[in-house]
Each structure stands twice: as structure tokens, then as C-alpha cells.
Amino acid sequence: MASPEEIRLFTISSEIPETRSLHKTAFSESQEQDVPTEYGIIKVAIQGNTKKPAIITYHDIGLNHVTGFQNFFHFTDMVVILEHFCVYHINAPGQDDGALPLIQGKINRQKDGYVYPTMDQLADTVSATVSYFGLRSVIGFGVGAGANVLARYALKNPKKVEGLALINPDAAQCGWVEWGYQKFNSWYLKSGNLTQYTEDYLLWHWFGRATKDSNTDLVHVYRQYVKTINPVNLALLIDSYCARSDLKLKRPSPNSQDKTGSLRCNCMLVVGDHGPLVDEAVDMNSRMDPAITTLVKLQDCGGMVLEEAPSKLAESFRLFLQGLGYIPLLSQAKLVEAREKHKSIPTDPLPTLTAGGDNDDSLFPTNC
């Protein structure tokens, strides 16, 4: 090994990191369709060849298919994986980009105004989407509230779901602390105001305290995005999520053929070890069939797993899909080869926006 005196620095090269974007840029090639449901028209973005196996996604509160999935689903490793699938990104009513405020009308046969669907009814909109596109079976990919919606859909339609990848899942009903925070948020949002309190709570819900303190650049990107959210529509979704019922999952007895109350498809539960919903994910895992359920806890990662650890999540998702019988020949070596062909796309891209001077997060809840 050369001594320090023998080491010479000949050249210095610099690379500009990729800018994190929450605008609809990478999804420009996707097709968006309006899907009629009993609870109004929802926006669905289709990414890929519709003749290939289907993956359906559902986003978390405060996000949509662009802000929740665009960066991850165009990450180098995921691009290679998704060449073999067609992805249907489902937006909750009123949560898509540019959605108009949900005002009084005759939707849902309510003459005195629009009644936002419950979590179970949101699962019915997933069923309507699957039927609308004529999908025989699907693989679910949900985050936060979206994970809860897809789990409900799988419980109602076990023959339609081949597998579920659930990020930051919570199978229990809303606790008192969470209920209090959410009710305050909903009250402010319904008045048309997006306060600092609501902004801080959403950031905590997405990232957790550890990421908020350690990755200020990434948090700042989403802090700026929060200011563009339609507050009235978000309040309606928060109310539904806050009023959710327990999934009443039951771990089947060993060698028992009775699967009542349990998810019957292969499931992968994913959570960051510094995320805000670690305990909830562990609790959900304890209530599921261990023979077909895997809990993945990503190290050194907060709540926004898709943004903080895309390579780890993509690798976990690839192995999960291979366990379902898909992409058997897609190895890690081929993914490395794909990265070499796309050197312009970093493996773990970092946002270039800086946090500026408005990063006072004193209102983040300490526990929820």
C-alpha cells in the first residue's frame, strides 16, 4: 500500500447530482384515464404495456401517483423490473394533480353534497378499476393509507390478488393520539388553510423524526410540495383514514385450512427502521400468516422508503416478484449491467435543493 507521500492527485472531476422533481415529468409517457366508480370518477395513470402482468399502486395521504411513485418507479433498477409489467397508478378521489375542490353535487346519490368514500369504499374503487381494465389478477403496491386500502381490497377479493407489497402498513384502527392530530389537521384544512402545523405533521407522517433531522434537503423538497396541496380535498381523505376500522386480521392456526380473516396472498411488509410506523408494521406482521408473509425492515432508513432507499426497496421487490414466479432470469448482475448503461442516473439520487432558512420543525409530534 502506498504511503501518504506517494499518493498524487492528478485530476478532479465533478458531477452534478440529479435534481429531485415532484412535477409530472417522468410520467409524461404514461396514459391517464378517468375511471367511473360509484363514488365518482378517479384518475388512473397507466405505465407500460397493458398486455403484461398488472401491478396496481395506491398512494399515502397528502400524495398522489406522481409525488408518491414517480421517482421510485423511474429509478434505474425499477425501470428494468417494470419492463415486464404494466403499472396502474390509482389516485384517491380529488388527490390527483390539478384536481378541483370536491364540492356539492349529486355524486354518490347525495343531493346535499359529496360524501367522501370510506376506506372500505376506497377499496371498492380499486375493484371498479380492476374491472374497468379487465384485469384477471393484480399485484398490489401500497404506501401508508394506500397499503390499508389495498389490504382491504385483498380481503374482499382474495382470488384477484397474487401478492401485496405494503410500505408502512397499519392494520389497526386510528389511535387516540393519531386521531387528535388528524382531527386538528382536518379542521384547519377544511377552512381552506394549510397551516404550519399541518405541514409539519405531514412531513413527520412521511419521514419520521430521524430523516427530518438528517436529510434536510429531501425534506425541503416535500416541504415546498406541501404548499401546493388542495387542502379541502386532503381533509376529506384524512377524515376517511382517521375513521378507518381495524382490518381484523387473524393469524391462522398451524396446519389449519380455515383462512377466514387472513390475507391469502403472499405479502411483503416494508418499513424503515427509523420510520414512524415501525411498531404498526410489526403488529400487522404478527397477525398474518407467517408462511406467506415477510417483514422487511430497512436499516438506516426513515419513513419515506421509496425516496431514502430506492436500491434496497427495488432489490426486495425484485425478490418478492421472483417468489411469485415472475422475472426468474432477472439477476442482480443484470441490474448492475443496467446501471452501467444508465450512469447518468445515480443509484441513490440526492435532491439538489437546499433547506434554506425555513426548516423549523418544532411542531413535529414526538409520538403518534
C-alpha positions as CSV (number, residue, x, y, z in Angstrom):
1,M,0.0,0.0,0.0
2,A,1.4,3.4,-1.0
3,S,2.4,5.8,1.8
4,P,0.7,9.2,2.0
5,E,3.8,10.8,0.4
6,E,3.4,8.6,-2.7
7,I,-0.2,9.4,-3.4
8,R,-0.8,12.0,-6.1
9,L,-3.9,13.7,-7.2
10,F,-3.9,14.1,-11.0
11,T,-7.4,15.2,-11.9
12,I,-10.6,16.3,-10.3
13,S,-13.9,15.7,-11.9
14,S,-17.3,16.9,-10.6
15,E,-20.8,15.6,-11.3
16,I,-24.0,17.5,-10.7
17,P,-26.4,15.3,-8.7
18,E,-29.8,14.6,-10.2
19,T,-32.4,17.1,-9.2
20,R,-35.4,15.6,-7.3
21,S,-38.6,16.6,-9.0
22,L,-42.1,16.2,-7.8
23,H,-43.6,17.6,-11.0
24,K,-45.2,15.4,-13.6
25,T,-42.1,14.9,-15.8
26,A,-41.0,11.3,-15.7
27,F,-44.7,10.2,-16.0
28,S,-45.2,12.2,-19.2
29,E,-45.2,8.9,-21.2
30,S,-47.9,7.4,-19.1
31,Q,-51.6,7.4,-20.1
32,E,-54.1,8.9,-17.8
33,Q,-57.7,7.7,-17.8
34,D,-60.8,8.7,-15.9
35,V,-62.4,5.6,-14.4
36,P,-66.1,5.9,-13.3
37,T,-66.9,4.4,-9.9
38,E,-69.9,4.5,-7.6
39,Y,-68.1,7.2,-5.6
40,G,-67.2,9.5,-8.5
41,I,-64.6,9.5,-11.3
42,I,-61.0,8.7,-10.3
43,K,-57.8,9.3,-12.2
44,V,-55.7,6.3,-13.1
45,A,-52.3,6.6,-14.8
46,I,-51.1,3.6,-16.9
47,Q,-47.4,2.9,-17.2
48,G,-46.3,0.2,-19.5
49,N,-47.7,-2.4,-21.9
50,T,-51.3,-3.3,-20.9
51,K,-50.7,-6.9,-22.2
52,K,-48.3,-7.6,-19.4
53,P,-49.0,-8.6,-15.8
54,A,-50.6,-5.9,-13.8
55,I,-49.3,-4.0,-10.7
56,I,-51.6,-1.6,-9.1
57,T,-50.4,1.2,-6.8
58,Y,-52.1,3.3,-4.1
59,H,-50.6,6.3,-2.5
60,D,-50.4,7.7,1.0
61,I,-52.3,10.7,2.4
62,G,-51.1,14.0,1.0
63,L,-49.5,12.3,-2.0
64,N,-50.7,11.1,-5.4
65,H,-49.3,8.8,-8.1
66,V,-46.8,11.5,-9.2
67,T,-45.5,12.7,-5.9
68,G,-45.7,9.2,-4.3
69,F,-44.2,7.0,-7.0
70,Q,-42.7,8.9,-9.9
71,N,-39.1,9.0,-8.6
72,F,-39.0,5.4,-7.4
73,F,-40.7,3.8,-10.4
74,H,-38.2,5.6,-12.7
75,F,-35.2,4.6,-10.6
76,T,-32.8,2.6,-12.7
77,D,-33.4,-0.8,-11.1
78,M,-37.1,-0.4,-11.2
79,V,-37.1,0.6,-14.8
80,V,-35.5,-2.8,-15.7
81,I,-38.0,-4.7,-13.5
82,L,-41.1,-2.8,-14.8
83,E,-40.2,-3.7,-18.4
84,H,-42.1,-7.0,-17.6
85,F,-45.2,-5.4,-16.1
86,C,-47.9,-2.8,-16.6
87,V,-48.5,-0.5,-13.7
88,Y,-51.9,1.1,-12.9
89,H,-51.4,4.0,-10.6
90,I,-54.7,4.7,-8.8
91,N,-55.4,8.2,-7.3
92,A,-57.8,8.6,-4.5
93,P,-60.7,10.9,-5.3
94,G,-59.6,14.6,-5.5
95,Q,-55.9,13.8,-4.8
96,D,-54.5,13.9,-8.4
97,D,-52.5,16.9,-9.7
98,G,-54.8,19.8,-10.6
99,A,-57.9,18.2,-9.1
100,L,-60.7,20.6,-8.5
101,P,-62.2,21.0,-5.0
102,L,-64.8,18.4,-4.2
103,I,-67.9,20.5,-4.0
104,Q,-71.6,19.8,-3.6
105,G,-73.2,17.7,-6.2
106,K,-75.1,14.5,-6.9
107,I,-72.1,12.1,-6.7
108,N,-72.9,9.0,-4.6
109,R,-76.6,9.9,-4.9
110,Q,-76.3,12.5,-2.2
111,K,-78.3,15.5,-3.2
112,D,-77.0,17.7,-0.4
113,G,-73.3,17.2,-1.3
114,Y,-70.4,14.9,-2.0
115,V,-69.8,12.2,0.6
116,Y,-66.1,11.1,0.5
117,P,-65.7,7.3,0.4
118,T,-64.7,5.4,3.5
119,M,-61.6,3.2,3.5
120,D,-63.7,0.2,2.6
121,Q,-65.4,2.2,-0.2
122,L,-62.0,3.3,-1.5
123,A,-61.2,-0.4,-1.7
124,D,-64.3,-0.7,-3.8
125,T,-62.9,1.9,-6.2
126,V,-59.9,-0.4,-6.6
127,S,-62.3,-3.2,-7.5
128,A,-64.0,-0.9,-10.0
129,T,-60.6,-0.1,-11.6
130,V,-59.6,-3.7,-11.9
131,S,-63.0,-4.5,-13.5
132,Y,-62.8,-1.4,-15.8
133,F,-59.5,-2.5,-17.3
134,G,-60.4,-6.2,-17.4
135,L,-57.6,-7.4,-15.2
136,R,-57.7,-11.0,-14.2
137,S,-55.2,-10.7,-11.3
138,V,-53.0,-8.0,-9.8
139,I,-50.0,-7.4,-7.6
140,G,-50.6,-4.6,-5.1
141,F,-48.1,-1.9,-4.1
142,G,-49.4,0.5,-1.5
143,V,-47.9,3.0,0.8
144,G,-49.3,4.2,4.2
145,A,-53.1,4.8,3.7
146,G,-52.8,3.2,0.3
147,A,-51.4,0.0,1.9
148,N,-54.5,-0.1,4.1
149,V,-56.8,0.3,1.1
150,L,-55.1,-2.5,-0.9
151,A,-55.2,-4.8,2.1
152,R,-58.9,-4.2,2.3
153,Y,-59.3,-4.9,-1.4
154,A,-57.3,-8.2,-1.0
155,L,-59.5,-9.3,1.9
156,K,-62.6,-8.7,-0.2
157,N,-61.2,-10.2,-3.4
158,P,-58.6,-12.9,-2.5
159,K,-58.8,-14.5,-5.9
160,K,-57.8,-11.3,-7.7
161,V,-54.6,-10.6,-5.8
162,E,-51.4,-12.5,-6.3
163,G,-49.3,-10.6,-3.9
164,L,-49.1,-7.4,-1.8
165,A,-46.1,-5.2,-1.2
166,L,-47.2,-2.9,1.6
167,I,-45.0,0.0,2.7
168,N,-45.5,1.5,6.2
169,P,-48.7,-0.5,6.7
170,D,-51.1,-0.2,9.7
171,A,-53.9,-2.7,10.1
172,A,-55.3,-1.2,13.3
173,Q,-57.9,1.5,13.7
174,C,-56.8,5.0,14.5
175,G,-55.4,5.5,17.9
176,W,-56.3,8.4,20.2
177,V,-53.1,10.3,19.6
178,E,-53.2,9.9,15.9
179,W,-56.9,10.8,15.9
180,G,-56.2,14.0,17.8
181,Y,-53.5,15.1,15.3
182,Q,-55.6,14.2,12.3
183,K,-58.7,15.9,13.5
184,F,-56.8,19.2,14.1
185,N,-55.3,18.9,10.6
186,S,-58.7,18.2,9.0
187,W,-60.3,21.2,10.8
188,Y,-57.6,23.5,9.5
189,L,-57.7,22.1,6.0
190,K,-61.4,22.3,5.6
191,S,-61.2,26.0,6.2
192,G,-59.0,26.2,3.1
193,N,-55.8,26.9,5.1
194,L,-52.7,24.8,5.1
195,T,-51.1,25.8,8.3
196,Q,-47.5,25.2,9.6
197,Y,-49.0,22.6,12.0
198,T,-50.4,20.6,9.2
199,E,-47.3,20.9,7.1
200,D,-45.1,19.6,10.0
201,Y,-47.5,16.7,10.7
202,L,-47.5,15.6,7.1
203,L,-43.7,15.7,7.0
204,W,-43.5,13.6,10.2
205,H,-46.0,11.1,8.8
206,W,-44.0,10.7,5.6
207,F,-40.5,10.7,7.0
208,G,-40.3,10.4,10.8
209,R,-38.2,12.5,13.1
210,A,-34.8,10.8,12.2
211,T,-35.0,11.6,8.5
212,K,-36.3,15.1,9.2
213,D,-33.2,15.8,11.1
214,S,-30.6,14.0,8.9
215,N,-31.9,14.6,5.3
216,T,-33.0,18.2,5.3
217,D,-32.6,18.6,1.5
218,L,-35.1,15.8,0.8
219,V,-37.5,17.1,3.5
220,H,-37.3,20.6,2.0
221,V,-38.4,19.3,-1.4
222,Y,-41.5,17.9,0.1
223,R,-42.0,20.9,2.4
224,Q,-42.2,23.0,-0.8
225,Y,-44.6,20.5,-2.4
226,V,-47.0,20.6,0.7
227,K,-47.8,24.2,-0.1
228,T,-49.3,23.2,-3.4
229,I,-51.8,20.6,-2.0
230,N,-55.5,21.1,-2.3
231,P,-56.4,21.5,1.4
232,V,-60.1,20.8,1.2
233,N,-59.7,17.5,-0.8
234,L,-56.9,16.4,1.5
235,A,-59.1,17.0,4.6
236,L,-61.7,14.6,3.2
237,L,-59.1,11.8,2.7
238,I,-57.6,12.4,6.1
239,D,-61.1,12.1,7.6
240,S,-61.6,8.7,5.9
241,Y,-58.2,7.4,7.0
242,C,-58.8,8.7,10.6
243,A,-62.2,6.8,10.7
244,R,-60.8,3.6,9.4
245,S,-61.8,0.3,11.0
246,D,-59.5,-2.4,12.2
247,L,-58.7,-4.9,9.4
248,K,-59.4,-7.7,12.0
249,L,-56.6,-9.8,10.6
250,K,-56.3,-13.3,12.2
251,R,-53.2,-15.4,12.1
252,P,-54.3,-18.9,11.0
253,S,-53.5,-21.8,13.2
254,P,-50.7,-24.1,12.0
255,N,-51.9,-26.7,9.5
256,S,-55.4,-25.1,9.6
257,Q,-57.4,-24.9,6.4
258,D,-59.5,-22.1,7.8
259,K,-58.2,-18.8,6.4
260,T,-61.1,-16.6,7.5
261,G,-59.9,-13.1,8.3
262,S,-56.4,-13.5,6.9
263,L,-54.8,-12.3,3.7
264,R,-54.4,-15.3,1.5
265,C,-51.8,-13.9,-0.9
266,N,-48.0,-13.6,-0.5
267,C,-47.3,-10.4,1.3
268,M,-44.2,-8.3,1.9
269,L,-44.4,-5.6,4.6
270,V,-41.7,-3.0,4.4
271,V,-40.7,-0.3,6.9
272,G,-37.6,1.8,7.6
273,D,-36.1,1.1,11.0
274,H,-36.3,4.8,11.8
275,G,-39.7,5.3,10.4
276,P,-42.8,6.4,12.4
277,L,-44.8,3.2,11.8
278,V,-42.3,0.5,12.8
279,D,-44.5,-0.8,15.7
280,E,-47.6,-0.8,13.5
281,A,-45.9,-2.8,10.8
282,V,-44.6,-5.3,13.4
283,D,-48.1,-5.6,14.9
284,M,-49.6,-6.2,11.4
285,N,-47.0,-8.9,10.7
286,S,-47.8,-10.7,14.0
287,R,-51.5,-11.0,12.8
288,M,-50.7,-12.5,9.4
289,D,-49.8,-16.0,8.1
290,P,-46.0,-16.4,8.6
291,A,-45.9,-18.9,5.8
292,I,-46.7,-16.3,3.2
293,T,-45.7,-13.1,4.9
294,T,-42.3,-11.4,5.1
295,L,-41.4,-8.3,7.1
296,V,-38.6,-6.3,5.7
297,K,-37.0,-3.7,7.9
298,L,-34.6,-1.5,6.1
299,Q,-31.6,-0.2,8.1
300,D,-30.7,3.5,8.3
301,C,-33.9,4.5,6.7
302,G,-36.9,6.6,7.8
303,G,-40.5,6.6,6.7
304,M,-40.1,7.7,3.0
305,V,-38.6,4.3,2.0
306,L,-39.1,4.9,-1.8
307,E,-37.0,8.1,-1.7
308,E,-34.5,7.2,1.0
309,A,-33.5,3.6,0.0
310,P,-34.7,3.0,-3.6
311,S,-32.0,0.4,-4.4
312,K,-32.8,-1.6,-1.3
313,L,-36.5,-1.5,-1.9
314,A,-36.1,-2.3,-5.6
315,E,-34.0,-5.4,-4.6
316,S,-36.6,-6.5,-2.1
317,F,-39.4,-6.1,-4.6
318,R,-37.5,-8.0,-7.3
319,L,-37.0,-10.9,-4.9
320,F,-40.7,-10.7,-3.9
321,L,-41.8,-10.8,-7.6
322,Q,-39.5,-13.8,-8.2
323,G,-41.1,-15.6,-5.3
324,L,-44.4,-15.1,-7.1
325,G,-42.9,-16.8,-10.2
326,Y,-42.1,-13.6,-12.3
327,I,-38.9,-12.4,-13.8
328,P,-36.9,-15.6,-12.8
329,L,-34.0,-14.7,-15.0
330,L,-33.5,-11.1,-13.8
331,S,-30.5,-11.3,-11.6
332,Q,-28.7,-8.7,-9.6
333,A,-25.9,-8.9,-12.1
334,K,-28.3,-7.8,-14.9
335,L,-29.4,-4.9,-12.7
336,V,-25.7,-3.8,-12.3
337,E,-25.3,-4.0,-16.0
338,A,-28.4,-1.8,-16.5
339,R,-26.9,0.7,-14.1
340,E,-23.7,0.9,-16.2
341,K,-25.8,1.7,-19.2
342,H,-27.6,4.5,-17.3
343,K,-24.6,6.1,-15.5
344,S,-26.3,9.4,-15.8
345,I,-28.9,8.2,-13.3
346,P,-27.4,7.8,-9.8
347,T,-28.1,4.7,-7.8
348,D,-29.4,6.7,-4.9
349,P,-30.1,10.1,-6.3
350,L,-29.9,13.1,-4.0
351,P,-32.0,16.2,-4.3
352,T,-30.1,19.4,-5.1
353,L,-32.5,21.7,-3.4
354,T,-31.2,23.1,-0.1
355,A,-33.2,23.5,3.0
356,G,-33.0,27.3,3.1
357,G,-33.8,29.0,6.3
358,D,-37.3,27.8,6.9
359,N,-36.6,24.5,8.5
360,D,-38.2,25.0,11.9
361,D,-39.9,21.7,12.6
362,S,-40.6,22.2,16.3
363,L,-44.2,21.1,15.8
364,F,-43.4,17.5,14.8
365,P,-45.2,15.2,17.2
366,T,-42.8,13.2,19.4
367,N,-45.0,10.2,19.3
368,C,-48.1,9.1,17.4
